[in-house]
Amino acid sequence: MWDEVLRRVHALVSVQDSKRMQQSKLYALTEHQAAIWTRSRKLKILLEQRYIGLISAVLFGICGRELNLLFVTKGELSMPETELDLYWIYMLEELRKKLSEPVYKAFFEPTRLVFLSDTLAIIRTPSVYAKDWLSVKYTKLVKDLFEQLMSQKPDLLFTE
């Protein structure tokens, strides 16, 4: 999808900016938000200040819905790993209390929280099956636990 965004934007921006934009990618997409990874802070600032409206309009044309855009650089992709791990350890302990041991061990124990903001949580799973199963069966439970922990319900994205 990001290649299509860049293709549509290419004709509307300078050649230099178009080349810079090639150093970005769509990191995550949820129902309400798109997280766009940029190689450098300078590119992040360029996209936020000059092209956020254009990118929003192109994404609207492709997705058919308005998305909040979040631009991040590699260093900003998440909290320090130890802090993310602490959040996820707490979440896993709470999930263990609410689930049967076989379900917990098979589907939640091998997961990892890889990104967390006020509006988005990305959870890595060991397989496509686990990703799909968790998305269908446990999104509400996990969102409710995030609300207990953070006082907000971020969109969830399970990835493999």
Secondary structure by P-SEA (a helix, b strand, c coil): caaaaaaaacccccaaaaaaacccccccccccbbbbbbccaaaaaaaacccaaaaaaaaaaaacbbbbbbbbccccccccaaaaaaaaaaaaaaaaaaccaaaaaacccccccccccccbbbbbcccaaaaaaaacccaaaaaaaaaaacccccbbbbcc
